[in-house]
Amino acid sequence: MSVYILYSITVLMATTLGACAGLGGGVIIKPVLDLMNVHDVATISFLSTSSVFAMAIYSSVSQLKRNTNFNYKIAFLVGSGSAIGGIIGSKIFSLAVISVPDQIVKFVQAVLLIMLLSYVLINSKHTTSIRLKNQNYSVFIGFLLGVTSSFLGIGGGPINVAVFVMFFSMNFKEASIYSLVTILCSQATNLLTIYITTGFSVYDYSLLFVLIPVALLGGYIGVRINKKISNESVKKVFNVSILVIILINIYNAIQAIINI
């Protein structure tokens, strides 16, 4: 089967789930493309970031148009921190790629994702929330989210959702909207950093002519599903997706060790 078809199916499923449950899509795209082992880790990260960014633009605008209770202050503070963190995370990733072999980078990314997503999955079962007394801490939270998502090349969706639920007393459906806005900010700065440092010409970006339209379609479908389902349904989609992603990353980590 053509790599275009395989990648398109992956991006469509990932961005649909991403827009529906705030997962972003990168957390699915990155490990699945690693699993296919067609491109190097830097190209996979670039393709994932670009696809998620396209989806996040459409999904964020669509959700904001219909959400009258959206707290723009929190979104601005977290988004600003995420944008700065995105630059730092991108630089750390670039340094890692040129310093160590691809398989070691893949292993580290997979292990970090397993740890983070396992924590998110376990804590998603609890509804206890820690409301921040000072919303200015939102910038620091956004910064950490930006660094993590850019280094891992995932957009950070599941981690974003968990943070918004935990620190801002949101339900999963509300958190998914704020997650998409945060993803948009971090991935925008991530792409800008790539453009300034290495440029896009070093990557096989011909695939983007197919993947970006597919990502936009996934965003459209995901937003429509999100409108129709309940908070509990969003939570179920979120948890099942996280469990599958953890299993894929366990396999990727084992494969990386074997190939080192």
BELJO-V91128 format. One record per pair of residues at least 24 apart in sequence whose C-alpha atoms are under 10 Angstrom apart, sorted by the first residue. I is the first residue (numbers start at 0). J is the second residue. Records with the same first field share a line. If there is no record, write none. Layout:
I = J  J
This chain:
2 = 35  37  206
3 = 205  206  207  209  210
4 = 209  210
5 = 32  35
6 = 31  32  35  46  206  209  210  213
7 = 206  207  209  210  211  212  213  214
8 = 210  213  214
9 = 210  213  214
10 = 46  47  50  51  54  210  211  212  213  214  215  216  217
11 = 50  54  210  211  212  213  214  215  216  217  218  220  221
12 = 213  214  217  218  220  221
13 = 50  51  54  214  217  218  221  240
14 = 50  51  53  54  55  58  213  214  215  216  217  218  219  220  221  222
15 = 54  58  213  214  215  216  217  218  219  220  221  222  223  224  225
16 = 217  218  220  221  222  224  225  233  236  237  240
17 = 51  54  55  58  154  156  157  175  178  179  214  217  218  221  222  237  240
18 = 51  54  55  57  58  59  62  156  175  176  178  179  214  215  217  218  219  220  221  222  223  224  225
19 = 58  172  175  176  179  217  218  219  220  221  222  223  224  225  226  227  228  233  236  237
20 = 156  157  160  171  172  173  174  175  176  178  179  221  222  224  225  230  232  233  234  235  236  237  238  240
21 = 55  58  155  156  157  158  159  160  171  172  173  174  175  176  177  178  179  180  182  221  222  225  233  237
22 = 51  153  154  155  156  157  158  159  160  175  178  179  182  236  237  240  241
23 = 48  50  51  52  54  55  58  153  154  155  156  157  159  160  175  178  179  180  181  182  183  218
24 = 48  50  51  52  54  55  153  154  155  156  157  182  214  217  218
25 = 49  50  51  52  148  151  152  153  154  155  156  157  182
26 = 51  112  116  148  151  152  153  154  155  156  157  158  240  241  244  245  248
27 = 153  154  156  240  241  243  244  245  247  248
28 = 152  153  154  244
29 = 105  108  109  151  152  153  154  244  248
30 = 105  108  109  112  151  152  153  244  245  247  248  249  250  251  252
31 = 244  247  248  251
33 = 105  109  247  248  251  254  255
34 = 247  248  250  251  252  254  255
35 = 251
36 = 251
38 = 202  203
39 = 96  101  102  105  202
40 = 96  100  101  102  104  105  152
41 = 92  93  96  97  101  104  152  201  202
42 = 199  201  202  203  204
43 = 152  202  203
44 = 92  149  150  151  152  153
45 = 152  189  190  193  199  202  203  204  207
46 = 152  202  203  204  205  206  207  210  211
47 = 152  153  154  186  207  210
48 = 148  149  152  153  154  182  183  185  186  187  189  190
49 = 152  154  186  187  189  190  204  207  210  211  214
50 = 154  186  207  209  210  211  212  213  214  215  217
51 = 152  153  154  179  182  183  186  187  210  211  214  215  217  218
52 = 154  179  182  183  184  185  186  187  189  190  211  214  215
53 = 183  186  187  210  211  212  213  214  215  216  217  218
54 = 179  182  183  211  212  213  214  215  216  217  218  219  221
55 = 154  176  178  179  180  181  182  183  184  186  187  214  215  218
56 = 179  180  182  183  184  187  215  218
57 = 179  183  214  215  216  217  218  219  222
58 = 176  179  180  183  215  217  218  219  220  221  222  223
59 = 175  176  177  178  179  180  181  182  183  218  222
60 = 176  179  180
61 = 176  218  219  222  223
62 = 175  176  177  179  180  222  223  225  226
63 = 176  177  180
65 = 226
66 = 173  176
68 = 173
69 = 173  176  177
70 = 177
71 = 177
72 = 134  135  137
73 = 134  135  136  137  138  141  163  167  177
74 = 137  138  141  176  177  178  180  181  184
75 = 137  138  141  177  180  181  184
76 = 134  135  136  137  138  139  140  141  142  181
77 = 134  135  136  137  138  139  140  141  142  143  144  145  159  163  177  178  180  181  184  185
78 = 137  138  140  141  142  144  145  177  178  179  180  181  182  183  184  185
79 = 137  138  139  141  142  145  181  184  185
80 = 136  137  138  139  140  141  142  143  144  145  146  181  184  185
81 = 137  138  139  140  141  142  143  144  145  146  147  148  149  180  181  182  183  184  185  186  187  188
82 = 138  141  142  144  145  146  149  181  182  183  184  185  186  187  188  189
83 = 138  139  141  142  143  144  145  146  184  185  188  189
84 = 138  139  140  141  142  143  144  145  146  147  148  149  150  184  185  188  189
85 = 141  142  143  144  145  146  147  148  149  150  152  154  182  184  185  186  187  188  189  190  191  192
86 = 142  145  146  149  150  185  186  187  188  189  190  191  192  193
87 = 142  143  145  146  147  149  150  188  189  192
88 = 142  143  144  145  146  147  148  149  150  151  152  185  188  189  192
89 = 145  146  147  148  149  150  151  152  185  186  188  189  190  191  192  193
90 = 146  149  150  189  192  193  196
91 = 146  149  150  151
92 = 146  149  150  151  152
93 = 150  193  196  197
95 = 150
100 = 259
101 = 255  258  259
102 = 251  252  254  255  256  257  258  259
103 = 252  255  256  258  259
104 = 151  255
105 = 151  248  251  252  254  255  256
106 = 248  249  251  252  253  254  255  256  259
107 = 151  252  255
108 = 150  151  152  153  248  251  252
109 = 151  245  247  248  249  250  251  252  253  255
110 = 245  248  249  251  252  253
111 = 147  151  248  252
112 = 147  151  153  155  158  244  245  248  249
113 = 241  242  244  245  246  247  248  249  252
114 = 245
115 = 147  157  158  245
116 = 157  158  161  238  241  242  244  245
117 = 241  242  244  245
118 = 158  161
119 = 157  158  159  160  161  162  238  241
120 = 157  158  161  237  238  239  240  241  242  245
121 = 238
122 = 161  165
123 = 160  161  164  165  171  234  235  237  238
124 = 234  238
125 = 164  165
126 = 164  165  168  169  170
127 = 164  165  166  168
128 = 162  163  164  165  166  167  168  169  170
129 = 162  163  164  165  166  167  168
130 = 163  164  165  166  167  168  169
131 = 165  166  167  168
132 = 166  167
134 = 166  167
137 = 163  166  167
140 = 166
141 = 181  182  184  185
142 = 185
144 = 181  182  185
145 = 181  182  184  185  186  188  189
146 = 185  189
147 = 185
148 = 182  185  186  189
149 = 182  185  186  188  189  190
150 = 189
152 = 186  189
153 = 182  186
154 = 178  179  181  182  183  184  185  186  189
155 = 179  181  182  185  186
156 = 181  182  237
157 = 237  238  240  241
160 = 237
170 = 230  231  233  234
171 = 229  230  231  232  233  234  235  237
172 = 225  226  228  229  230  231  232  233  234
173 = 230
175 = 225  233  234  237
176 = 222  225
